[in-house]
Amino acid sequence: MTDTAIKIENLSKRYRLGVREQGYKTFREALTSTVAAPLRNFRRLRSLTHFKDRDNEEDIIWALRDVSFEVERGQVVGIIGANGAGKSTLLKILSRITEPTSGRAEIRGRVASLLEVGTGLHPELTGRENVYLNGTILGMRKKEIDRKFDEIVEFSGVAKFMDTPVKFYSSGMQVRLAFAVAAHLEPEILIIDEVLSVGDASFQKKCLGKMESIATEGRTVLFVSHNMGAVQALCHEAVLIEEGVLSRKGPTRSIISQYLAGDNTQRTIWLVNKEEASFKNDIMTPLRLVLSDSQGKRIPGTVQRDQKVFIDFEFDLHKLDTSLTLGISLFNQQGNFLFRTQHTDNHESLW
């Protein structure tokens, strides 16, 4: 028996962009358009899913193009990339919410997905009813759901509201219940989008711990997140998607480094207009921050290990204030705080 849980081959998905309506110049044009509206609307709806042979039409966008990779059973794989890269489209195809334009995906196992707030929850049903509804959709018997019910309720933290319709839940409560159901009803493949960011810090920690335990049980997890610290802590491997194309798949640390280094040349030099400064007050306005090497040359890309780095910080000082303190905080690529430094000179030496 193969150990491959998900196999994706040349998966592509394209959409047709909406076209802005043109205004009418005369009453006759408006009247003619009204008469022809039913046929025009039919053609427009059909055009959203039917494409011509040529792919260079201006109103076509490829959300995914020829994406291929495999996920082994029991792996936790992170999918990262910028907003609009195609990550959510990929998960929707794997969850059978939308169909691909071309290519195929083989999924071996029962799938539970959590792609957005309220996924899988019926707003008119109570929390209790939704637990049983989701279990039934996943193909579980009532006895199996009964056995897991108390555990689901305890994990979700919404026990007092289990007999309240879900439409009255906050977004955080909906995520709590939806994740608890998806994770505890024993899916063989769990697909999680950025939705966990809605929950508070303690619940996110709980969810990450649960996904770790799911992986140790031999089940498979696909995890999309912009939290690089969570991806690195949880995932064995990562997939980087850029503009709908699979850029690279490999060890999580190296994939995250490649992703974060993508716009490095823009982050090493910081320029701020006085009128648009992200931080300013009556005392000072920051203008620029430049990284340079030991020869005073600007560093255009990634800072290498053991490389000496000099930081030049330029600002506008509007008035003298002895309480002004300058400091720099350093974070790693995952956003984790490393150290902070600030001057300790007395105020006489500043002016």
C-alpha positions as CSV (number, residue, x, y, z in Angstrom):
1,M,0.0,0.0,0.0
2,T,1.4,3.4,-0.9
3,D,2.3,6.0,1.7
4,T,1.3,8.9,-0.4
5,A,-1.7,10.7,1.0
6,I,-2.0,13.6,-1.5
7,K,-0.7,13.5,-5.1
8,I,-1.0,16.6,-7.2
9,E,-0.2,16.5,-10.9
10,N,-0.1,19.6,-13.2
11,L,-2.9,21.3,-11.3
12,S,-4.1,24.5,-12.8
13,K,-7.0,26.9,-12.1
14,R,-8.0,30.0,-14.1
15,Y,-10.7,32.5,-13.6
16,R,-12.2,35.2,-15.8
17,L,-12.1,38.7,-14.3
18,G,-15.2,40.8,-14.3
19,V,-15.5,43.4,-17.0
20,R,-16.8,46.9,-16.1
21,E,-20.2,47.8,-17.7
22,Q,-20.1,50.6,-20.2
23,G,-22.5,53.5,-19.9
24,Y,-25.2,54.1,-22.4
25,K,-25.1,57.2,-24.6
26,T,-28.7,57.3,-25.8
27,F,-32.1,56.1,-24.7
28,R,-32.3,53.8,-27.7
29,E,-29.1,52.1,-26.7
30,A,-30.5,51.6,-23.1
31,L,-33.7,50.2,-24.5
32,T,-31.9,47.8,-26.9
33,S,-29.7,46.6,-24.1
34,T,-32.7,45.8,-21.9
35,V,-34.3,43.7,-24.6
36,A,-31.1,41.8,-25.1
37,A,-30.3,41.4,-21.4
38,P,-31.4,37.8,-20.9
39,L,-29.2,36.5,-23.7
40,R,-26.3,38.8,-22.7
41,N,-26.5,37.6,-19.1
42,F,-26.5,33.9,-20.2
43,R,-23.4,34.5,-22.3
44,R,-21.7,36.3,-19.5
45,L,-22.4,33.5,-17.0
46,R,-21.2,30.9,-19.5
47,S,-18.0,32.9,-20.1
48,L,-17.0,32.6,-16.5
49,T,-16.5,28.8,-16.8
50,H,-15.9,28.4,-20.6
51,F,-12.7,29.6,-22.1
52,K,-11.3,29.9,-25.6
53,D,-8.2,28.0,-26.7
54,R,-5.9,31.0,-26.4
55,D,-4.8,31.9,-22.8
56,N,-3.6,35.4,-23.5
57,E,-7.0,37.1,-23.0
58,E,-6.7,40.2,-20.8
59,D,-9.7,39.1,-18.6
60,I,-8.2,35.7,-17.7
61,I,-6.1,35.2,-14.6
62,W,-4.3,31.9,-13.6
63,A,-4.7,31.3,-9.9
64,L,-2.7,28.1,-10.2
65,R,-0.6,26.9,-13.1
66,D,1.0,23.4,-13.4
67,V,1.4,22.7,-9.7
68,S,2.8,19.3,-8.9
69,F,3.9,17.7,-5.6
70,E,3.2,14.9,-3.3
71,V,2.5,14.7,0.5
72,E,3.3,11.5,2.4
73,R,1.0,10.0,4.9
74,G,1.6,11.5,8.4
75,Q,3.4,14.6,7.1
76,V,2.6,18.1,8.3
77,V,3.3,20.4,5.3
78,G,3.2,24.2,5.4
79,I,2.0,26.1,2.3
80,I,3.4,29.6,2.3
81,G,3.4,32.6,-0.2
82,A,2.2,36.1,-0.5
83,N,-1.4,37.2,-0.6
84,G,-3.0,36.2,-3.9
85,A,-0.3,33.5,-4.6
86,G,-2.9,30.8,-5.0
87,K,-2.7,29.0,-1.6
88,S,-6.4,29.2,-0.8
89,T,-7.3,28.2,-4.3
90,L,-5.2,25.1,-4.0
91,L,-6.9,24.1,-0.7
92,K,-10.4,24.7,-2.1
93,I,-9.5,22.3,-4.9
94,L,-8.2,19.7,-2.5
95,S,-11.3,20.1,-0.4
96,R,-13.5,19.6,-3.5
97,I,-15.1,23.0,-3.2
98,T,-14.0,24.1,-6.7
99,E,-12.9,22.1,-9.7
100,P,-9.5,22.6,-11.4
101,T,-9.2,23.8,-14.9
102,S,-6.7,21.1,-15.7
103,G,-4.6,18.6,-14.0
104,R,-5.6,16.2,-11.2
105,A,-5.3,15.6,-7.5
106,E,-5.5,12.2,-5.8
107,I,-6.5,12.2,-2.2
108,R,-6.3,9.0,-0.2
109,G,-8.3,9.4,3.0
110,R,-11.1,11.2,4.6
111,V,-10.7,15.0,4.5
112,A,-11.7,17.6,7.0
113,S,-11.2,21.3,6.0
114,L,-11.2,24.6,7.9
115,L,-10.8,27.3,5.2
116,E,-12.6,30.3,6.6
117,V,-14.7,31.4,9.7
118,G,-17.7,29.1,10.0
119,T,-16.5,26.5,7.5
120,G,-18.8,23.5,7.8
121,L,-21.2,25.1,10.3
122,H,-24.9,25.7,9.5
123,P,-25.8,29.1,11.1
124,E,-29.4,28.1,11.9
125,L,-28.4,24.9,13.7
126,T,-27.0,24.8,17.3
127,G,-23.5,24.0,18.1
128,R,-24.6,20.5,19.2
129,E,-26.5,19.9,16.0
130,N,-23.5,21.1,13.9
131,V,-21.2,18.6,15.6
132,Y,-23.5,15.7,14.5
133,L,-24.0,17.2,11.1
134,N,-20.2,17.4,10.5
135,G,-19.7,14.0,11.8
136,T,-22.3,12.6,9.4
137,I,-20.8,14.4,6.5
138,L,-17.4,12.8,7.3
139,G,-19.1,9.4,7.2
140,M,-19.1,8.7,11.0
141,R,-21.8,6.8,12.8
142,K,-23.7,8.4,15.7
143,K,-22.0,6.1,18.2
144,E,-18.6,7.4,17.1
145,I,-19.7,11.0,17.4
146,D,-21.2,10.3,20.8
147,R,-17.8,9.0,21.9
148,K,-16.0,12.1,20.8
149,F,-18.6,14.7,21.7
150,D,-17.5,15.6,25.2
151,E,-13.9,15.9,24.1
152,I,-14.9,18.3,21.3
153,V,-16.9,20.5,23.6
154,E,-14.1,20.7,26.2
155,F,-11.6,21.6,23.5
156,S,-13.8,24.2,21.9
157,G,-14.4,26.1,25.2
158,V,-18.0,27.0,24.1
159,A,-19.8,24.5,26.3
160,K,-22.4,27.0,27.6
161,F,-23.4,27.8,24.0
162,M,-23.7,24.4,22.5
163,D,-27.5,24.7,22.4
164,T,-27.4,28.2,20.9
165,P,-27.7,28.7,17.1
166,V,-24.2,29.2,15.6
167,K,-25.4,32.5,13.9
168,F,-25.2,34.1,17.3
169,Y,-21.6,33.0,17.9
170,S,-18.7,35.4,17.5
171,S,-16.1,34.7,14.8
172,G,-13.7,33.4,17.5
173,M,-16.3,31.0,18.9
174,Q,-17.2,29.7,15.4
175,V,-13.5,29.0,14.7
176,R,-13.1,27.3,18.1
177,L,-16.1,24.9,17.4
178,A,-15.2,24.4,13.7
179,F,-11.6,23.4,14.5
180,A,-12.6,21.2,17.4
181,V,-15.0,19.3,15.2
182,A,-12.6,19.1,12.3
183,A,-9.7,17.9,14.5
184,H,-11.5,15.4,16.7
185,L,-13.7,13.5,14.3
186,E,-10.7,11.6,13.2
187,P,-10.1,12.8,9.6
188,E,-7.2,11.2,7.8
189,I,-6.3,14.5,6.2
190,L,-6.7,17.8,7.9
191,I,-6.6,21.0,5.8
192,I,-6.2,24.3,7.7
193,D,-6.1,27.8,6.2
194,E,-5.2,31.1,7.8
195,V,-8.4,31.0,9.8
196,L,-6.7,30.1,13.1
197,S,-5.4,33.7,13.2
198,V,-9.0,34.7,14.3
199,G,-8.6,32.8,17.6
200,D,-6.8,34.2,20.6
201,A,-3.2,33.3,21.5
202,S,-4.1,30.5,24.0
203,F,-6.4,28.8,21.5
204,Q,-3.9,29.1,18.7
205,K,-1.4,27.3,21.0
206,K,-3.9,24.7,21.7
207,C,-4.6,24.2,18.0
208,L,-0.9,23.8,17.1
209,G,-0.5,21.2,19.9
210,K,-3.5,19.3,18.5
211,M,-2.1,19.3,15.0
212,E,1.2,18.0,16.3
213,S,-0.6,15.1,18.0
214,I,-2.7,14.4,14.9
215,A,0.6,14.1,12.9
216,T,2.1,11.6,15.5
217,E,-1.1,9.5,15.0
218,G,-0.1,9.1,11.3
219,R,-2.6,11.5,9.9
220,T,-1.7,14.2,7.4
221,V,-2.0,18.0,7.8
222,L,-1.8,20.8,5.2
223,F,-1.3,24.1,7.0
224,V,-1.5,27.6,5.4
225,S,-0.3,30.5,7.5
226,H,1.5,33.8,7.4
227,N,2.9,33.0,10.8
228,M,6.4,31.7,9.9
229,G,7.1,30.8,13.5
230,A,4.1,28.5,13.6
231,V,5.0,27.0,10.2
232,Q,8.5,26.3,11.3
233,A,7.5,24.8,14.6
234,L,4.8,22.6,13.2
235,C,5.7,21.5,9.7
236,H,8.2,18.9,8.4
237,E,8.3,20.4,5.0
238,A,7.0,23.5,3.3
239,V,5.7,24.5,-0.2
240,L,6.4,28.0,-1.6
241,I,3.8,29.2,-4.1
242,E,4.5,32.4,-6.1
243,E,2.0,33.9,-8.5
244,G,0.2,30.5,-8.9
245,V,3.4,28.6,-9.6
246,L,5.1,26.1,-7.3
247,S,8.5,27.8,-6.6
248,R,10.0,25.2,-4.3
249,K,9.3,22.4,-1.9
250,G,11.7,21.2,0.7
251,P,12.8,21.5,4.4
252,T,10.7,24.1,6.2
253,R,13.6,26.3,7.3
254,S,15.2,26.7,3.9
255,I,11.8,27.4,2.2
256,I,10.9,30.1,4.8
257,S,14.3,31.7,4.3
258,Q,13.8,31.8,0.5
259,Y,10.3,33.3,1.0
260,L,11.4,36.0,3.4
261,A,14.5,36.9,1.3
262,G,12.3,37.5,-1.7
263,D,12.0,41.3,-1.1
264,N,15.2,41.8,0.8
265,T,16.5,44.6,-1.3
266,Q,13.5,46.7,-0.3
267,R,13.8,45.9,3.4
268,T,17.5,46.7,3.9
269,I,16.9,50.4,3.2
270,W,14.1,52.3,4.9
271,L,13.1,55.7,3.6
272,V,10.3,57.7,5.2
273,N,8.7,61.0,4.0
274,K,8.2,63.6,6.8
275,E,4.6,63.9,5.9
276,E,4.0,60.1,5.8
277,A,6.2,58.9,8.6
278,S,4.8,55.7,10.2
279,F,6.1,57.0,13.5
280,K,6.4,60.7,14.4
281,N,5.7,63.0,17.3
282,D,6.5,66.5,18.5
283,I,10.1,65.6,19.3
284,M,11.4,63.6,16.3
285,T,10.5,62.2,12.9
286,P,12.4,59.2,11.5
287,L,13.8,59.6,8.0
288,R,15.8,56.6,7.0
289,L,17.6,53.5,8.2
290,V,20.4,52.0,6.2
291,L,22.4,48.8,6.6
292,S,26.0,49.0,5.5
293,D,29.1,46.7,5.6
294,S,32.5,47.5,7.3
295,Q,33.5,49.5,4.2
296,G,30.5,51.7,4.5
297,K,28.8,50.2,1.4
298,R,25.0,49.6,1.6
299,I,24.1,45.9,1.9
300,P,21.7,45.1,-1.1
301,G,20.6,41.7,0.0
302,T,20.7,39.1,2.8
303,V,23.1,39.7,5.7
304,Q,25.5,36.7,5.9
305,R,26.4,34.9,9.1
306,D,29.3,36.5,11.0
307,Q,29.1,39.5,8.7
308,K,29.7,42.9,10.4
309,V,26.7,45.2,10.0
310,F,26.5,48.9,10.7
311,I,23.2,50.6,11.1
312,D,22.8,54.3,10.2
313,F,19.6,55.9,11.6
314,E,18.7,59.4,10.4
315,F,15.9,61.4,12.0
316,D,14.6,65.0,12.3
317,L,14.9,66.3,15.8
318,H,12.3,69.0,16.4
319,K,13.3,70.0,19.9
320,L,15.8,68.9,22.6
321,D,14.4,66.5,25.2
322,T,16.6,64.8,27.8
323,S,14.2,61.8,27.9
324,L,14.8,60.9,24.3
325,T,16.3,57.4,24.1
326,L,17.4,55.6,20.8
327,G,17.3,51.8,20.6
328,I,17.2,49.0,18.0
329,S,15.3,45.7,18.4
330,L,16.4,42.7,16.3
331,F,14.1,39.9,15.2
332,N,14.9,36.8,13.2
333,Q,13.2,35.8,9.9
334,Q,10.3,34.1,11.8
335,G,9.5,37.3,13.7
336,N,10.9,36.0,17.0
337,F,12.6,38.7,19.2
338,L,16.4,38.2,19.6
339,F,17.7,41.2,21.5
340,R,17.4,44.9,22.0
341,T,20.0,47.6,22.4
342,Q,19.8,51.3,23.4
343,H,22.2,54.0,24.3
344,T,23.1,54.5,27.9
345,D,24.9,57.9,27.7
346,N,23.7,60.6,30.0
347,H,21.9,63.6,28.4
348,E,24.9,66.0,28.6
349,S,26.8,63.9,26.1
350,L,23.9,64.0,23.6
351,W,23.9,67.7,22.8
